[in-house]
Amino acid sequence: MNNIQLKLSDQNRGSFLIDENGEKLAEMVVAISDGNLIVYHTEVSSKLKGQGVGAQLMQKMSEYARNNNLKVVPLCPFVHAQFKRHEDEYKDIWNKNWR
């Protein structure tokens, strides 16, 4: 498991990220607003492709949402696809009513 850190600004914007010696290797861009964890974008460096890093980011983000009683708004196509594919796993945190 890679070392995934959550970095948030004072405005509750930031990302779950894997960074090695100052090089960003993977990132899931998020914001927290009104009880929602909004996921905008997920990107994994070609160095880490095929190692399940996207799934690790999903797990970390999901744990954070559950631990902080947040609902997830999956604007990121990758996260949205995972939510649809594994609906039972994420139904407790998926905010389907967000507009």
Protein Blocks (a to p, Z undefined) as FASTA:
>chain_A
ZZddddddfkopacddddeehiafbdcddddeehiacdfbdcddfklgonlmmmmmmmmm
mmmmmmnopacddfbfklmmmmmmmmmlmmmmmcfkbZZ
